[in-house]
Amino acid sequence: MKLLVIGSGGREHALVWKLTQSAHLTQLWCAPGNAGIAQEAAAKTGKPVECVPIAAEDLPGLLAFAQDKKIDLTVVGPDNPLALGIVDLFQRQGLKIWGVNQKAAQFESSKVFSQKFMEKYGIPTASAGTFSEAGPAKAFCATLGGKCVVKADGLALGKGVLICSNLAEAEKAVDEIMVGKAFGAAGARVVIQEFLEGVEVSMHALCDGRTAKIFPTSQDHKRALDGDRGLNTGGMGTYSPTPFLTDAQLADTARQVLEPFMRGCVAEGIDYRGILYPGVMLTQSGPKILEFNARFGDPETQVYLTRLKNDLIELLAASVDGTLDKIELEWRPEASVCVVMASGGYPGNYPKGKIISGLDAANALSHTKVFHAGTALKGGHIVTNGGRVLGVTALGKDLRAAQAAAYAAVETIHFEDAQFRRDIGAKAL
């Protein structure tokens, strides 16, 4: 099979890495890809992965490329092309593509749509209000004593969520999003949720329109600094599995969330085929959904795919074809930890083009894989080319061993002003 993967981040490098291991793969292209993706090759044929300079949002360009190369399956990584309707476009042209269609992508592209859906179908979530004007939004914040979460309605690269501990902070957050347009058009409407106390975990489920197959738990670290301080980011590291839910509790949470979700999708005429990634807060009164994402999490993908035993092409094909009920997901018993190395200044402004050294030494360590997120090849050197630069990932017999292995690999890698959290996995230990 000939595959095209769309995207350029750590999630896409992990997808490419896992797909190249499939016996079904003959050749793979990635648009636009990154320096690490360009170093992968198909295990069966030895053909190197080719990165093609087509942006993930260039839907006509991607379609023309897939038609020209007679691609058998296109795999969409990021949220933007899904929200723009790439799946619908490819399907209209008779091309096989994995990812959710535009209607299903609303679960991520509109926090307002998602919140109203959860309330309608009895999916446990925070009490919330949705607003298109700053005045009523601030009044609602006051009813919560200012202790709330203010979310831009649309896509904002994982950064459109502001956590507030008092009314002054909440009013400032509303002004920043709705008046100052910090996240552009994404902030035309906001969802304001009560602040939920508890432990946050990431759930993932692979869906085929009728069946949803739950993944093991993982936990992301959203804040930039150790101890969950600093600004919200796209994710500074993750690990799997987490100790916060037993298998029985995970199955129970899946029942409370996935069953009404799939039932609601059928009722609303939403054909949900792809990944459903709910952020879950484990509160005193049970699990509650913070938000839905309609694609693999990043950096959750890195820890999931290092633990997944199944052939990924077979899983994605079953998700597209509606045959997931015939497949069981299989997982390695080891723990996996991913530590994100980011550019100095991230998630604010940061420079690019810093030379990265030590990558070969890190990848040579056993059970270790360095996934590239924001990298490029320049003058024969691999250089930084984004906020999150690398996802240094390691397997270990248990979480402590995986954590030690990941940080040992981090210590071998160097670029100017590199920053990373030193407490990934600490909550579980």
N, C-alpha and C positions, 0 to 999 in steps of 0.2 A: 504493500500500500504506500501511496505517496501522500504525505501530510503537510499541511501548512499550519503553523502556530502563530497566532496574532498577539503581539505585545512585546515588551522590552525589559520587564522587571525580574525580580527574584522569583516570583510566582511562575513566570514563563520559562525561566531557566530550569526550574524544578520540573515543570511539565515536559519540556524538551528532553531533559536528562532521563526521565522515566520512560517516555515514549520511545527513545532510541534503543531501549533494552528489549522492546517487543520483537518477537519473531515475525510479526506481520509487517514490520516497517522495512521499506526498501530505500526511501529517500525522504528527507524532511527539510522544509524551508521555514524560516521564522522572519516575520515582518513586524517591526524593524530589527528586533533582536538586540544583543549586546555582545561585548567582547568574550564573555564566558560561554554564551550560547554557541558562538562561532567555533569553539574548541571541541564541541561534541560531535559524535559520529554514530551512524546506525550500526548497532552491534552485528546485525546479520550480514550487511553488505560492505561495511567499512566506509561507506560514503559519508563525507563530512557534512554537517548541517550548514546550509547556506543562509546567511542573513541578507535580506533584501530591503533596500531603503524605501519602504512604503510605510507611511504612518498608520498607526492603529485606527485612526479616525477617517482615513482615506478609503471610504467604502467602494467607490468605483474602481480605484486602483487595485484594491485587494481582490475584487471580483474578477477583473480582467486577468490578473496574475493567476488566480485559481483556475480560470477557464483555459488559459494558455498552457499551464503545466498539467492540466487534467488531474487536479488534486482529488484524491478519493475521500479525504475527510479534513475539514478545517476545524481547528480547536481555538476557541476565543478565550483569551486570558482576562483582560481588563473589563471594567464596567462600561466605559464610554461607548465602544462600538456596539455593545449589547443594547444600551439605551437608544442609540441612533438607529437600531433596526437592522444590523448586519445579518442576523439569522434569517429574518423575513426576506431580505434581498436575495441571499444565496439560495434559499429554498424555492423562491419564485423562479429561479434559473435552473432548478433541478439539481443543485449541488448539496452534498451532505455536509452538514456543519453542526458542531456541538457547542451548545450554549443556549441560554434562554432567549425566547423571542421578545420583541419590543413590549408587548403587553405584560409579559411576566417580569421584564426588567424594571417595571414601575416599582416593584417592591424595594428596589434600591434607589432608583432615580427620583422617587418621590417619598419622602418621609411621611408626608401628609396621607398619601394613598395607603401606605403601609400601616400607619396608626389606625386609620378608619377601618381597614380590613380586619386587623386584630380585634378591634372592639366589636365589629359586626359578627365575627365567627368565634368569639369566646376564647381567643388565644390569650393566655395570661400575660399582661403587660402593665407598665406603669400607668397611673392615671395621668391624663394629658389634655392639652388644648392645642388647637391649630389656629394660626392667625395670619392675616395678610396686612395688618396695620400695627404699628408700634405701640400705640396707646393701649388698646385692649390686651396686647401681649404683656405689657408691663403690669397692667392691673391683675392679670392672671398670676404673674410671678409673685405679686404681693400676697395673693391667697395662699401661696406655698411658703410664705415667709422668706422668699428669695432663694431658698435652698432648692435648686432645680437644675435641669439640663436644658440648654437652649440649642436647638438643632436647625440648621439651614435645611430647607425642604429638598433641594436638589443635590447633585453630585458635587463634592468639594474635595476630592483627593483624600478622603478620610480625615479631613481637618475641620469640617464644618460643624463641630460639636463643642460647645463651650459649657464647662461645668462650673456652677456658681454656688457659693456658700452663704451669700447674703443678698439683700435686695439691691444694694448699690452695684454689686457685681452682675446681677441678673439684668438690671436696667442698662448697664454698659454693654452687656452681651447683645441685648436686643438692638440697641443703637448701632453697634458694630456691624451686625448682620443686615438689619433692615434699612438703616439710614445711611451708614457709611459704606454699605455694599462690599464688605470685606471679602465675600465669596461670590461677588457678581450676581448674576441672575438666579443663582442657586438659592439666594437668600430673600427672594421676593415673598416667600411664605416661611413661617417657622413652626416647628412643633416644640412645645414646652412640656417637659415631663417632670413629674415629681422625682426627686433624687432618691434612688434606691440604694439601700445599704446591703452589703453582702459581698460574695466572691463572684467575680465575672469569669465565665468560661466561654470558649468558642465551640459551637456545635457545627457540624457539617453533615449534609445528607445528599446523596446522589439520587436524582429523581428522573423518572421517565414518563411523567404525565399521570401515572396511576400509582406506581410503587415508589417508596422513598427508602433508601438504604442508609442507615445511620453510621457515621464514622465514630471512632473512639474520641474521647474529649481531648481538647488542647487548651492552652491558656496563652493569650497574647499579652504583651506589655506595651500599652499605648502611650504612656507618658515618656517624655524624653529622658528624664533623669532617674537615678536610683531612688528606690523608695516611693515610686509612683508620684514623683514631683515633676515640675516643669510642664511644658506645653504638650498638648495632644499631638501625636504623630500618626503616620500610617502603620506603625508597629515597630517596636525596637527589639523584638525577640519573642520566641515562643517555645513551648515544650509540649510533649505528648508522651504518655497519657497524664492526666491530672489525678490527684488522689481525692478530689472533692465530691465526686459522684461514683458510687458503686455501679457495677454493670446493671443491677436491678433499678437503681435510681435513674441511670441514663435511659434505660428502656421506658421507664415511667414518664420521664421528661419528654421523650420522643412521642409518646402517646398523647400527652397533653398539648404538644405543639404541632407535630407533623400531621396527626390525623385530622384535626380541624383545619389545618392549612390546606391539605390536599383536597378535603371536602369543599372548602371555600373556593378553591381554584376551579373545581369542576362546576360549582354553582355559578361562578362568574364567567365561565367560558375561557378560562386561562389554562393553556396547555403548557404546564411547567416541566420542561425537560432541560436539565443542567444541574448545577449545584445550588442548593439552598444553604445559606450560611447565616443562621441566627446568632446574634450576640445574646447570651443568657446571663442574667444576674440571679445567683442562688440566694434568695432572701429568706428571712425567718418564716415567711408565710408561703414558701415554695418558690419554684423557678419562675422568673418573669422575663419576657423578651424585651430587650432594649431596642433592637432594630433588626431588620433583615438585610442581608446582602445577597446578590443574585449571581455570585461567582466565587471561586476559591479565594480564601483569605490569603493575605501576604503579610507576615511570613508563615502562616499555618501550613500552606502547601508544602513548604520545605520539610517540616517534620512529618507530615502525613505521608508524603511520597517516599521518604526514606524508610518508613515502616510498612508501606503497602506491599503485599506479596503478589497480588493479582497483576495480570497483564493490563496496563492502563488503556491500550487501544480497545481491548475487548469490553472493558467497563464503559468507556465513552460511547462505543457503538451500541451497546445494549441500552444506554440512556437515550440515544437518538431513536432507536428502533422500537422502544417500548417493551423490552424483554428482560428488564432488571430482575423480575421475579424468579428467573431461572439461574441467577448468579448469587453466590455468597461472597461477601468481602472477607479477605484473609489478611491478617496483620502480624507482623513480627512482634514477639513478646518484649523486645528491647525498648528502652525509652529513647527519645530523640530530642535534642535541644538545638535551637537555632539562635545565635547571637548576631544581631545586626550591627555592622560597623557603618557609621554614617559620617558625612562631611561635617567639619566644624561649622557651627552656626545653624544646622538643621534642627527644627523645621522652619527656621527663619531663612534669611539669605545666606548663601554659602558659595564659595568659589568652586570652579571645576578645573579639571586638567592636572590634578596632583598625581604624580607617578606612584603606582602601587607596587610594593615589593613583597616577596615571601609567599606568593600564592602557590607556587609549585611545592614548596616545603610543607605548607599547610595541607594541600591535597594529598601529599605522600603519607600523611599520618593515617593509621588504620581506622576504618569506619568513619572517615571524615570527608565531607564534601563542601567546598566553598561555592555557593551559588552567587552569581553576579546579579546585581540589581541595577545600579547606576554606574556602568563602566563603558569605556570606549577604547579603541586601539588608535594610538597617535604616535607617529614617528617610531614605530617598533615597540612602544611601551603600552602596557595597559594602564589607563588613567581614570581618575574619578570623573563621573559625568552625570551625577545626580545627588539627591539628598541622602537617601539610603543607598549605600555603595555595594555592600556585600552581606550575604546571609551565611555565616559560618556555622555549619550544621554537623553534628556528630551523634552517632548511636552509642549506647552503653548498656551494660547488663541491667542497670537501674538508673534512676534519674541522676543520682549523685555522680555516677561514673560518666554519664553522657555530658553532664554539665562540665565536669573537669576536662573531658576531651575537647569540648567545644572551645573552652577558654584557653586551653593549651594551643589550639590552632590559631586563635585570635592573636596570641602573643607573638606568633611568627610573622604576622602580616603587618606591614607598615605603610602609612601614607600620612602626609603632613596634616596635623590637626584632626586626626581620626578621633571620633567619639563613639562610645558604646556603653551600654549599661552593664554593671558588674553583678547584677542580682537576678539574672534570668533564671527562673526556676526556684528562686529562694522561698517563695510563698509555700511551695509544696514540701520544702525541706525543714 
